[in-house]
Amino acid sequence: MRRLLLIANPAASGFTGALHRQVTESAAAAYDVVPVWPTSAAETRNV
């Protein structure tokens, strides 16, 4: 199965935990999803 790195944008006000779970569950049907929820923009650049 192909892997998908799902990186949440911590600055996106509409991307809540519930939406993150929904996207992860939808993608999991076709991918091995590796979700990452960075705490800052700097951390996102290092992922």
C-alpha angles and dihedrals in degrees: 000000000000119000125233123198106210111196116190118215107235090200095056105102093195096051099090129174090261093054090046090055091047093052091045092051092048093050092045090073090071105017143044094244121212105191120201124187107191118201096215143016089252091056090049091058090056095052 
